[in-house]
């Protein structure tokens, strides 16, 4: 079973930037370079929503709210998928999840907003 793990969450101010990272367990690390990897987020009381996705063939897709502010990238050397978030808004503060092949979810990383 693949285990993916997110990292990089933290405290950010509106207008700030943050880079989240998604990596797989050592036994499954190739999945990060071979599979479709998605970033999702879920706010309390709301459904989990897609943020960005990089397909197996390298196509990038973004939610409307992420377009122009967020960038998803895959590093096949480091075997990580990154989500670079810029111009952060108050509503971007929530838990972000990484998923491999649509089925293997990480535990999430918290992005917290500060005033």
TIMIMAR-239630 format. One record per atom (N, C-alpha, C): atom name; residue number from 0; z, x, y. Coordinates in pm, whole numbers, plus 50000, padded with zeros to 5 digits. Atoms other than C-alpha are relative to their C-alpha. Layout:
<atoms>
<atom atom="CA" seq="NUM" z="Z" x="X" y="Y"/>
...
</atoms>
This chain:
<atoms>
<atom atom="N" seq="0" z="50000" x="50084" y="49882"/>
<atom atom="CA" seq="0" z="50000" x="50000" y="50000"/>
<atom atom="C" seq="0" z="50000" x="50088" y="50124"/>
<atom atom="N" seq="1" z="50007" x="49926" y="49875"/>
<atom atom="CA" seq="1" z="49913" x="50123" y="50344"/>
<atom atom="C" seq="1" z="50119" x="49964" y="50086"/>
<atom atom="N" seq="2" z="49895" x="50024" y="49902"/>
<atom atom="CA" seq="2" z="50193" x="50162" y="50591"/>
<atom atom="C" seq="2" z="49956" x="50059" y="50131"/>
<atom atom="N" seq="3" z="50035" x="49951" y="49867"/>
<atom atom="CA" seq="3" z="50099" x="50186" y="50954"/>
<atom atom="C" seq="3" z="50122" x="49990" y="50088"/>
<atom atom="N" seq="4" z="49884" x="49997" y="49911"/>
<atom atom="CA" seq="4" z="50344" x="50267" y="51228"/>
<atom atom="C" seq="4" z="49955" x="50023" y="50142"/>
<atom atom="N" seq="5" z="50029" x="49986" y="49859"/>
<atom atom="CA" seq="5" z="50326" x="50227" y="51599"/>
<atom atom="C" seq="5" z="50103" x="50088" y="50068"/>
<atom atom="N" seq="6" z="49908" x="49924" y="49917"/>
<atom atom="CA" seq="6" z="50480" x="50453" y="51859"/>
<atom atom="C" seq="6" z="49947" x="50001" y="50142"/>
<atom atom="N" seq="7" z="50044" x="49987" y="49863"/>
<atom atom="CA" seq="7" z="50467" x="50510" y="52231"/>
<atom atom="C" seq="7" z="50049" x="49894" y="50095"/>
<atom atom="N" seq="8" z="49947" x="50102" y="49910"/>
<atom atom="CA" seq="8" z="50635" x="50200" y="52364"/>
<atom atom="C" seq="8" z="50108" x="50057" y="50090"/>
<atom atom="N" seq="9" z="49897" x="49953" y="49909"/>
<atom atom="CA" seq="9" z="50876" x="50230" y="52649"/>
<atom atom="C" seq="9" z="50007" x="49914" y="50124"/>
<atom atom="N" seq="10" z="49979" x="50070" y="49874"/>
<atom atom="CA" seq="10" z="50970" x="50129" y="52999"/>
<atom atom="C" seq="10" z="49889" x="50036" y="50099"/>
<atom atom="N" seq="11" z="50106" x="49974" y="49903"/>
<atom atom="CA" seq="11" z="50692" x="50092" y="53253"/>
<atom atom="C" seq="11" z="50016" x="49909" y="50121"/>
<atom atom="N" seq="12" z="50000" x="50079" y="49878"/>
<atom atom="CA" seq="12" z="50659" x="49970" y="53607"/>
<atom atom="C" seq="12" z="49864" x="49932" y="50016"/>
<atom atom="N" seq="13" z="50129" x="50063" y="49972"/>
<atom atom="CA" seq="13" z="50389" x="49728" y="53720"/>
<atom atom="C" seq="13" z="49905" x="50101" y="50065"/>
<atom atom="N" seq="14" z="50097" x="49904" y="49949"/>
<atom atom="CA" seq="14" z="50075" x="49926" y="53786"/>
<atom atom="C" seq="14" z="50000" x="50131" y="49925"/>
<atom atom="N" seq="15" z="49989" x="49875" y="50076"/>
<atom atom="CA" seq="15" z="50183" x="50199" y="53548"/>
<atom atom="C" seq="15" z="49909" x="50004" y="49879"/>
<atom atom="N" seq="16" z="50084" x="49979" y="50118"/>
<atom atom="CA" seq="16" z="50019" x="50332" y="53234"/>
<atom atom="C" seq="16" z="50086" x="50040" y="49882"/>
<atom atom="N" seq="17" z="49930" x="49965" y="50123"/>
<atom atom="CA" seq="17" z="50123" x="50381" y="52875"/>
<atom atom="C" seq="17" z="49897" x="50018" y="49890"/>
<atom atom="N" seq="18" z="50088" x="49979" y="50114"/>
<atom atom="CA" seq="18" z="49960" x="50511" y="52561"/>
<atom atom="C" seq="18" z="50077" x="49970" y="49872"/>
<atom atom="N" seq="19" z="49943" x="50032" y="50129"/>
<atom atom="CA" seq="19" z="50045" x="50353" y="52227"/>
<atom atom="C" seq="19" z="49920" x="50069" y="49891"/>
<atom atom="N" seq="20" z="50064" x="49929" y="50110"/>
<atom atom="CA" seq="20" z="49968" x="50527" y="51900"/>
<atom atom="C" seq="20" z="50025" x="49926" y="49869"/>
<atom atom="N" seq="21" z="49989" x="50061" y="50132"/>
<atom atom="CA" seq="21" z="49903" x="50391" y="51552"/>
<atom atom="C" seq="21" z="49962" x="50105" y="49897"/>
<atom atom="N" seq="22" z="50026" x="49903" y="50106"/>
<atom atom="CA" seq="22" z="49928" x="50617" y="51248"/>
<atom atom="C" seq="22" z="50039" x="49938" y="49867"/>
<atom atom="N" seq="23" z="49968" x="50050" y="50134"/>
<atom atom="CA" seq="23" z="49940" x="50557" y="50875"/>
<atom atom="C" seq="23" z="50091" x="50099" y="49929"/>
<atom atom="N" seq="24" z="49917" x="49912" y="50081"/>
<atom atom="CA" seq="24" z="50179" x="50698" y="50620"/>
<atom atom="C" seq="24" z="49913" x="50110" y="49940"/>
<atom atom="N" seq="25" z="50074" x="49882" y="50043"/>
<atom atom="CA" seq="25" z="50081" x="51036" y="50482"/>
<atom atom="C" seq="25" z="49906" x="49971" y="49884"/>
<atom atom="N" seq="26" z="50083" x="50030" y="50117"/>
<atom atom="CA" seq="26" z="49947" x="50893" y="50159"/>
<atom atom="C" seq="26" z="49880" x="49915" y="50036"/>
<atom atom="N" seq="27" z="50107" x="50093" y="49963"/>
<atom atom="CA" seq="27" z="49724" x="50651" y="50347"/>
<atom atom="C" seq="27" z="49935" x="50036" y="50132"/>
<atom atom="N" seq="28" z="50043" x="49969" y="49864"/>
<atom atom="CA" seq="28" z="49637" x="50839" y="50662"/>
<atom atom="C" seq="28" z="49851" x="49988" y="50021"/>
<atom atom="N" seq="29" z="50145" x="50012" y="49982"/>
<atom atom="CA" seq="29" z="49265" x="50826" y="50594"/>
<atom atom="C" seq="29" z="49960" x="49859" y="50040"/>
<atom atom="N" seq="30" z="50034" x="50138" y="49967"/>
<atom atom="CA" seq="30" z="49278" x="50450" y="50641"/>
<atom atom="C" seq="30" z="49981" x="49985" y="50150"/>
<atom atom="N" seq="31" z="50010" x="50013" y="49854"/>
<atom atom="CA" seq="31" z="49319" x="50503" y="51014"/>
<atom atom="C" seq="31" z="49861" x="50042" y="50046"/>
<atom atom="N" seq="32" z="50134" x="49957" y="49960"/>
<atom atom="CA" seq="32" z="48981" x="50678" y="51031"/>
<atom atom="C" seq="32" z="49891" x="49920" y="49931"/>
<atom atom="N" seq="33" z="50101" x="50071" y="50077"/>
<atom atom="CA" seq="33" z="48806" x="50452" y="50781"/>
<atom atom="C" seq="33" z="49999" x="49850" y="50022"/>
<atom atom="N" seq="34" z="49988" x="50146" y="49996"/>
<atom atom="CA" seq="34" z="48931" x="50099" y="50841"/>
<atom atom="C" seq="34" z="49987" x="49946" y="50142"/>
<atom atom="N" seq="35" z="49991" x="50068" y="49871"/>
<atom atom="CA" seq="35" z="48910" x="49847" y="51117"/>
<atom atom="C" seq="35" z="50147" x="49999" y="50042"/>
<atom atom="N" seq="36" z="49863" x="49994" y="49949"/>
<atom atom="CA" seq="36" z="49221" x="49894" y="51331"/>
<atom atom="C" seq="36" z="50010" x="49912" y="50124"/>
<atom atom="N" seq="37" z="49981" x="50088" y="49886"/>
<atom atom="CA" seq="37" z="49348" x="49632" y="51568"/>
<atom atom="C" seq="37" z="50137" x="50018" y="50064"/>
<atom atom="N" seq="38" z="49874" x="50008" y="49926"/>
<atom atom="CA" seq="38" z="49616" x="49618" y="51833"/>
<atom atom="C" seq="38" z="50018" x="49854" y="50040"/>
<atom atom="N" seq="39" z="49962" x="50136" y="49963"/>
<atom atom="CA" seq="39" z="49790" x="49285" y="51879"/>
<atom atom="C" seq="39" z="50131" x="50006" y="50078"/>
<atom atom="N" seq="40" z="49871" x="50008" y="49934"/>
<atom atom="CA" seq="40" z="50083" x="49173" y="52087"/>
<atom atom="C" seq="40" z="50055" x="49858" y="49984"/>
<atom atom="N" seq="41" z="49936" x="50130" y="50015"/>
<atom atom="CA" seq="41" z="50333" x="48893" y="52065"/>
<atom atom="C" seq="41" z="50120" x="49991" y="50092"/>
<atom atom="N" seq="42" z="49889" x="50027" y="49910"/>
<atom atom="CA" seq="42" z="50558" x="48762" y="52337"/>
<atom atom="C" seq="42" z="50092" x="49897" y="49935"/>
<atom atom="N" seq="43" z="49906" x="50098" y="50057"/>
<atom atom="CA" seq="43" z="50871" x="48560" y="52252"/>
<atom atom="C" seq="43" z="49951" x="49857" y="50017"/>
<atom atom="N" seq="44" z="50040" x="50139" y="49994"/>
<atom atom="CA" seq="44" z="50781" x="48203" y="52166"/>
<atom atom="C" seq="44" z="49850" x="49977" y="50004"/>
<atom atom="N" seq="45" z="50146" x="50013" y="49994"/>
<atom atom="CA" seq="45" z="50409" x="48274" y="52166"/>
<atom atom="C" seq="45" z="49937" x="50053" y="49872"/>
<atom atom="N" seq="46" z="50072" x="49950" y="50116"/>
<atom atom="CA" seq="46" z="50149" x="48339" y="51900"/>
<atom atom="C" seq="46" z="49956" x="50144" y="50023"/>
<atom atom="N" seq="47" z="50050" x="49864" y="49993"/>
<atom atom="CA" seq="47" z="50041" x="48690" y="51820"/>
<atom atom="C" seq="47" z="49854" x="49993" y="50045"/>
<atom atom="N" seq="48" z="50136" x="50003" y="49948"/>
<atom atom="CA" seq="48" z="49720" x="48767" y="52010"/>
<atom atom="C" seq="48" z="49936" x="50138" y="49992"/>
<atom atom="N" seq="49" z="50076" x="49876" y="50006"/>
<atom atom="CA" seq="49" z="49449" x="49027" y="51977"/>
<atom atom="C" seq="49" z="49996" x="50066" y="50138"/>
<atom atom="N" seq="50" z="50015" x="49922" y="49878"/>
<atom atom="CA" seq="50" z="49449" x="49302" y="52238"/>
<atom atom="C" seq="50" z="49869" x="50077" y="49997"/>
<atom atom="N" seq="51" z="50122" x="49919" y="50013"/>
<atom atom="CA" seq="51" z="49177" x="49536" y="52115"/>
<atom atom="C" seq="51" z="49980" x="50034" y="49853"/>
<atom atom="N" seq="52" z="50035" x="49974" y="50139"/>
<atom atom="CA" seq="52" z="48996" x="49625" y="51798"/>
<atom atom="C" seq="52" z="49892" x="50107" y="49995"/>
<atom atom="N" seq="53" z="50108" x="49907" y="50028"/>
<atom atom="CA" seq="53" z="48794" x="49919" y="51672"/>
<atom atom="C" seq="53" z="49958" x="49978" y="49855"/>
<atom atom="N" seq="54" z="50050" x="50033" y="50133"/>
<atom atom="CA" seq="54" z="48574" x="49834" y="51374"/>
<atom atom="C" seq="54" z="49978" x="50127" y="49918"/>
<atom atom="N" seq="55" z="50028" x="49887" y="50089"/>
<atom atom="CA" seq="55" z="48493" x="50056" y="51076"/>
<atom atom="C" seq="55" z="49883" x="50083" y="50053"/>
<atom atom="N" seq="56" z="50117" x="49930" y="49950"/>
<atom atom="CA" seq="56" z="48165" x="50142" y="51244"/>
<atom atom="C" seq="56" z="50016" x="50044" y="50145"/>
<atom atom="N" seq="57" z="49974" x="49946" y="49867"/>
<atom atom="CA" seq="57" z="48327" x="50220" y="51577"/>
<atom atom="C" seq="57" z="49977" x="49905" y="50114"/>
<atom atom="N" seq="58" z="50016" x="50097" y="49891"/>
<atom atom="CA" seq="58" z="48259" x="49901" y="51770"/>
<atom atom="C" seq="58" z="50137" x="49967" y="50059"/>
<atom atom="N" seq="59" z="49876" x="50034" y="49930"/>
<atom atom="CA" seq="59" z="48524" x="49824" y="52031"/>
<atom atom="C" seq="59" z="49990" x="49857" y="50055"/>
<atom atom="N" seq="60" z="49992" x="50135" y="49944"/>
<atom atom="CA" seq="60" z="48627" x="49471" y="52120"/>
<atom atom="C" seq="60" z="50134" x="49984" y="50071"/>
<atom atom="N" seq="61" z="49880" x="50017" y="49920"/>
<atom atom="CA" seq="61" z="48880" x="49363" y="52380"/>
<atom atom="C" seq="61" z="50022" x="49853" y="50034"/>
<atom atom="N" seq="62" z="49967" x="50130" y="49945"/>
<atom atom="CA" seq="62" z="49062" x="49050" y="52479"/>
<atom atom="C" seq="62" z="49963" x="50001" y="50148"/>
<atom atom="N" seq="63" z="50038" x="50007" y="49859"/>
<atom atom="CA" seq="63" z="48964" x="48926" y="52822"/>
<atom atom="C" seq="63" z="50103" x="50067" y="50090"/>
<atom atom="N" seq="64" z="49895" x="49944" y="49913"/>
<atom atom="CA" seq="64" z="49299" x="49031" y="52969"/>
<atom atom="C" seq="64" z="50006" x="50152" y="49991"/>
<atom atom="N" seq="65" z="49995" x="49856" y="50020"/>
<atom atom="CA" seq="65" z="49255" x="49383" y="52832"/>
<atom atom="C" seq="65" z="49874" x="50069" y="50052"/>
<atom atom="N" seq="66" z="50127" x="49941" y="49959"/>
<atom atom="CA" seq="66" z="48895" x="49435" y="52938"/>
<atom atom="C" seq="66" z="50013" x="50067" y="50136"/>
<atom atom="N" seq="67" z="49995" x="49927" y="49874"/>
<atom atom="CA" seq="67" z="48873" x="49701" y="53207"/>
<atom atom="C" seq="67" z="50133" x="50068" y="50029"/>
<atom atom="N" seq="68" z="49869" x="49937" y="49979"/>
<atom atom="CA" seq="68" z="49241" x="49796" y="53184"/>
<atom atom="C" seq="68" z="50046" x="50081" y="49879"/>
<atom atom="N" seq="69" z="49957" x="49935" y="50123"/>
<atom atom="CA" seq="69" z="49296" x="49895" y="52821"/>
<atom atom="C" seq="69" z="49882" x="50068" y="49932"/>
<atom atom="N" seq="70" z="50103" x="49929" y="50076"/>
<atom atom="CA" seq="70" z="49104" x="50142" y="52608"/>
<atom atom="C" seq="70" z="50054" x="50031" y="49862"/>
<atom atom="N" seq="71" z="49963" x="49966" y="50138"/>
<atom atom="CA" seq="71" z="49121" x="50167" y="52231"/>
<atom atom="C" seq="71" z="49912" x="50118" y="49956"/>
<atom atom="N" seq="72" z="50076" x="49883" y="50045"/>
<atom atom="CA" seq="72" z="49019" x="50497" y="52075"/>
<atom atom="C" seq="72" z="50053" x="50048" y="49866"/>
<atom atom="N" seq="73" z="49964" x="49950" y="50133"/>
<atom atom="CA" seq="73" z="49019" x="50650" y="51731"/>
<atom atom="C" seq="73" z="49983" x="50151" y="49999"/>
<atom atom="N" seq="74" z="50006" x="49854" y="50011"/>
<atom atom="CA" seq="74" z="49098" x="51018" y="51674"/>
<atom atom="C" seq="74" z="50001" x="50034" y="49851"/>
<atom atom="N" seq="75" z="50010" x="49974" y="50144"/>
<atom atom="CA" seq="75" z="48974" x="51115" y="51329"/>
<atom atom="C" seq="75" z="50062" x="50133" y="49961"/>
<atom atom="N" seq="76" z="49933" x="49873" y="50031"/>
<atom atom="CA" seq="76" z="49126" x="51463" y="51353"/>
<atom atom="C" seq="76" z="50150" x="49975" y="49987"/>
<atom atom="N" seq="77" z="49857" x="50032" y="50004"/>
<atom atom="CA" seq="77" z="49474" x="51336" y="51434"/>
<atom atom="C" seq="77" z="50030" x="49882" y="49909"/>
<atom atom="N" seq="78" z="49985" x="50120" y="50083"/>
<atom atom="CA" seq="78" z="49414" x="51026" y="51220"/>
<atom atom="C" seq="78" z="50092" x="49900" y="50067"/>
<atom atom="N" seq="79" z="49924" x="50097" y="49922"/>
<atom atom="CA" seq="79" z="49549" x="50800" y="51489"/>
<atom atom="C" seq="79" z="49903" x="49912" y="50078"/>
<atom atom="N" seq="80" z="50073" x="50088" y="49909"/>
<atom atom="CA" seq="80" z="49425" x="50506" y="51687"/>
<atom atom="C" seq="80" z="50091" x="49976" y="50120"/>
<atom atom="N" seq="81" z="49922" x="50012" y="49878"/>
<atom atom="CA" seq="81" z="49541" x="50492" y="52047"/>
<atom atom="C" seq="81" z="49961" x="49876" y="50078"/>
<atom atom="N" seq="82" z="50027" x="50106" y="49903"/>
<atom atom="CA" seq="82" z="49571" x="50211" y="52294"/>
<atom atom="C" seq="82" z="50052" x="50049" y="50134"/>
<atom atom="N" seq="83" z="49963" x="49957" y="49866"/>
<atom atom="CA" seq="83" z="49566" x="50336" y="52650"/>
<atom atom="C" seq="83" z="50003" x="49877" y="50089"/>
<atom atom="N" seq="84" z="49982" x="50118" y="49916"/>
<atom atom="CA" seq="84" z="49701" x="50073" y="52884"/>
<atom atom="C" seq="84" z="50022" x="50044" y="50144"/>
<atom atom="N" seq="85" z="49993" x="49966" y="49859"/>
<atom atom="CA" seq="85" z="49648" x="50102" y="53259"/>
<atom atom="C" seq="85" z="50024" x="49875" y="50084"/>
<atom atom="N" seq="86" z="49979" x="50112" y="49907"/>
<atom atom="CA" seq="86" z="49736" x="49888" y="53559"/>
<atom atom="C" seq="86" z="50083" x="49889" y="49936"/>
<atom atom="N" seq="87" z="49919" x="50094" y="50076"/>
<atom atom="CA" seq="87" z="50009" x="49723" y="53360"/>
<atom atom="C" seq="87" z="50057" x="49891" y="50089"/>
<atom atom="N" seq="88" z="49947" x="50116" y="49932"/>
<atom atom="CA" seq="88" z="50121" x="49377" y="53461"/>
<atom atom="C" seq="88" z="50132" x="49959" y="49935"/>
<atom atom="N" seq="89" z="49873" x="50047" y="50054"/>
<atom atom="CA" seq="89" z="50454" x="49207" y="53412"/>
<atom atom="C" seq="89" z="49979" x="49933" y="49864"/>
<atom atom="N" seq="90" z="50024" x="50074" y="50125"/>
<atom atom="CA" seq="90" z="50301" x="48991" y="53140"/>
<atom atom="C" seq="90" z="49955" x="50089" y="49884"/>
<atom atom="N" seq="91" z="50035" x="49906" y="50107"/>
<atom atom="CA" seq="91" z="50195" x="49301" y="52944"/>
<atom atom="C" seq="91" z="50124" x="50049" y="49925"/>
<atom atom="N" seq="92" z="49877" x="49953" y="50062"/>
<atom atom="CA" seq="92" z="50559" x="49371" y="52860"/>
<atom atom="C" seq="92" z="50036" x="49910" y="49883"/>
<atom atom="N" seq="93" z="49971" x="50073" y="50121"/>
<atom atom="CA" seq="93" z="50604" x="49261" y="52502"/>
<atom atom="C" seq="93" z="49992" x="50097" y="49882"/>
<atom atom="N" seq="94" z="50010" x="49915" y="50118"/>
<atom atom="CA" seq="94" z="50587" x="49392" y="52144"/>
<atom atom="C" seq="94" z="49854" x="50012" y="49958"/>
<atom atom="N" seq="95" z="50137" x="49972" y="50040"/>
<atom atom="CA" seq="95" z="50262" x="49555" y="52036"/>
<atom atom="C" seq="95" z="49998" x="50045" y="49854"/>
<atom atom="N" seq="96" z="50013" x="49972" y="50143"/>
<atom atom="CA" seq="96" z="50150" x="49575" y="51674"/>
<atom atom="C" seq="96" z="49864" x="50061" y="49969"/>
<atom atom="N" seq="97" z="50122" x="49941" y="50053"/>
<atom atom="CA" seq="97" z="49892" x="49781" y="51492"/>
<atom atom="C" seq="97" z="49976" x="49938" y="49863"/>
<atom atom="N" seq="98" z="50033" x="50056" y="50131"/>
<atom atom="CA" seq="98" z="49709" x="49639" y="51191"/>
<atom atom="C" seq="98" z="49876" x="50069" y="49946"/>
<atom atom="N" seq="99" z="50114" x="49937" y="50066"/>
<atom atom="CA" seq="99" z="49475" x="49806" y="50944"/>
<atom atom="C" seq="99" z="49932" x="49899" y="49909"/>
<atom atom="N" seq="100" z="50080" x="50090" y="50083"/>
<atom atom="CA" seq="100" z="49199" x="49603" y="50784"/>
<atom atom="C" seq="100" z="50049" x="49855" y="50007"/>
<atom atom="N" seq="101" z="49954" x="50137" y="49980"/>
<atom atom="CA" seq="101" z="49361" x="49288" y="50914"/>
<atom atom="C" seq="101" z="50114" x="49956" y="49913"/>
<atom atom="N" seq="102" z="49896" x="50042" y="50093"/>
<atom atom="CA" seq="102" z="49632" x="49294" y="50652"/>
<atom atom="C" seq="102" z="50124" x="50088" y="50001"/>
<atom atom="N" seq="103" z="49885" x="49910" y="50005"/>
<atom atom="CA" seq="103" z="49860" x="49594" y="50688"/>
<atom atom="C" seq="103" z="50056" x="50018" y="50140"/>
<atom atom="N" seq="104" z="49940" x="50003" y="49868"/>
<atom atom="CA" seq="104" z="50088" x="49544" y="50985"/>
<atom atom="C" seq="104" z="50113" x="50100" y="50013"/>
<atom atom="N" seq="105" z="49886" x="49917" y="49971"/>
<atom atom="CA" seq="105" z="50325" x="49786" y="51148"/>
<atom atom="C" seq="105" z="50117" x="49915" y="50048"/>
<atom atom="N" seq="106" z="49878" x="50068" y="49958"/>
<atom atom="CA" seq="106" z="50673" x="49698" y="51270"/>
<atom atom="C" seq="106" z="50000" x="49968" y="50149"/>
<atom atom="N" seq="107" z="50009" x="50028" y="49858"/>
<atom atom="CA" seq="107" z="50573" x="49696" y="51634"/>
<atom atom="C" seq="107" z="50070" x="50103" y="50086"/>
<atom atom="N" seq="108" z="49937" x="49913" y="49901"/>
<atom atom="CA" seq="108" z="50659" x="49896" y="51942"/>
<atom atom="C" seq="108" z="50017" x="49920" y="50129"/>
<atom atom="N" seq="109" z="49965" x="50084" y="49885"/>
<atom atom="CA" seq="109" z="50826" x="49746" y="52247"/>
<atom atom="C" seq="109" z="49955" x="50064" y="50130"/>
<atom atom="N" seq="110" z="50034" x="49960" y="49863"/>
<atom atom="CA" seq="110" z="50677" x="49774" y="52594"/>
<atom atom="C" seq="110" z="50084" x="49913" y="50092"/>
<atom atom="N" seq="111" z="49906" x="50071" y="49914"/>
<atom atom="CA" seq="111" z="50937" x="49681" y="52853"/>
<atom atom="C" seq="111" z="49965" x="50026" y="50145"/>
<atom atom="N" seq="112" z="50032" x="49986" y="49860"/>
<atom atom="CA" seq="112" z="50867" x="49616" y="53216"/>
<atom atom="C" seq="112" z="50124" x="50025" y="50083"/>
<atom atom="N" seq="113" z="49890" x="49975" y="49907"/>
<atom atom="CA" seq="113" z="51084" x="49744" y="53497"/>
<atom atom="C" seq="113" z="49953" x="49967" y="50140"/>
<atom atom="N" seq="114" z="50038" x="50036" y="49863"/>
<atom atom="CA" seq="114" z="51087" x="49633" y="53858"/>
<atom atom="C" seq="114" z="50011" x="50120" y="50092"/>
</atoms>
